[in-house]
Amino acid sequence: MEGARAALRLLVLPLLAAACGEARGTLVTTAAPAFQPSPGATWQVQLTGALDSSLDVAIYDVDLFDTTQAQLDALHAAGRRVICYVSVGTYEPWRADAVSFPAAALGDALAGFPNERWLDTRDATVRALMTARLDLATQKKCDGVDLSNVSPEGAATGFDATVADAEAYARLLADGAHARGLGAGLGGGSDVAAAAAGTFDWALTEGCLGDGTCAAFDGFRAGGKVVFGVEFGAEADAATICPAARAAGLDALIKNPSYDAFRVACP
């Protein structure tokens, strides 16, 4: 009988300790650490066209909505880590949740993408919908999320939101991703990159060589975090693009603007 009581005490004491920890504000969790890719990892980003899953790369960045569960599972079964792309700052009318965005939160059209509109990311409904997208990424077993368009980077949006507003939104999303066990990647947002470097797990730039914004992501590199770089061009452009990308500290790919399967990896 005494042995049974001792066994019971051994079982109960850890539970009491955990409960006391929560009462003091310490959440005891068994969630896996968020995914953080390493500099030098091989990768591919493909957001349009039939998915080419045959590449011998460590990481795939694919669309959260358009990539099926079967495709994601197959990538994982092949040993790939999967980042799921989400535009968190723009309204895309073809998305499954598009009807839920309030009209008052829809701003100006994006330059070059007249079917997309900037969102007022301060809006509570917009934020709730983006949180639901993080839940979807968890349900689909993504390893991380590529959070694109966190900031309009000075583009006219139709709203009076500030860079400080964009920084706060970025923190909200990164914290939400981490709470779900997802790695958080900053997609663009050179104006918020310095503030985001300590919170996000990696960054992904688009055309920063031509824009002259690559240095904005120095905080990521200083923290040992990878900065993935996408530059647009053809295979013949590698001789020019790749040395510049290396000098800028980018793990770079040359892609088509459509983000189809075409890629040239800079060594």
C-alpha positions, 0 to 999 in steps of 0.5 A: 500500500505504501508503495502505491502511495509513493508511486502516486506521489511521483505521478502527482508532484510533476503535475502540481509543479507544472500547474504552479508554473502556469500560475506564475505565468510560465507555460509548460509546453511540449511544442517542437521548436520553430523551423529555422533554415540555415545559411547555405541550405539548398532551396526552391520557391515555386508559386505557380504552375504544376509543382516540380517536386523532383528537385534535390533541395532541402527546402521548398517554398510553395503556396499555402492555398494552392499546394494540396495536402498530398503534395505537401505530404509527398515533399515531407516524405521525400525529406524536404522541409516545406515553407508555405507562402502567404501574402499577409498584406494584400487582398487576393480575390481568388483566395478561399477566404476572400469574401470575408475581408471587410470592404473598408479594409481594402485599399489601393491596387498594387502597382503591376498587380491590378487585381490585388489591393493593399489591406489595412493590416490594423483592422481586427478582422484582417488580423483574425483572418491572417491568424486563421491562415496560420492555423491552416498552415499548421493543419497542412503541416507546413514547417514555416510560413513565408509572410509576404507583404508585411509592409507596403515599403512606401507604396501608396495603400490608401491608408495612413498606416505607418512603419511602426504599424507595420513593425507591430503587425510583423511582430504579431504574425511572427509571434502567432507563427511561433505559438503554432510551432511554425518558423516565421520568414519575413517576405520583403519589408526592407523598411521593417527588416531591422526591427524584425531581425530578432523575431523572424527566423529568416528573410526572403528578398525580391530584387534587392540588388536592383532596389539597393535594399539588401543591406536592410537585412544585415541584422538577419545575417548578423544573427546567423539567419539566412537571407534568401534572395530572388532575382529575376533573369535568365540562366545567362544572367547568372554570371552577373547576378550571382557574384553580386548576390554572394557579395550581398550575403544572399542565398540566391535564386534566379527566377521568372517573375511568375515564380514558376518552376524555373530556377538557377541557383547561385553557388 
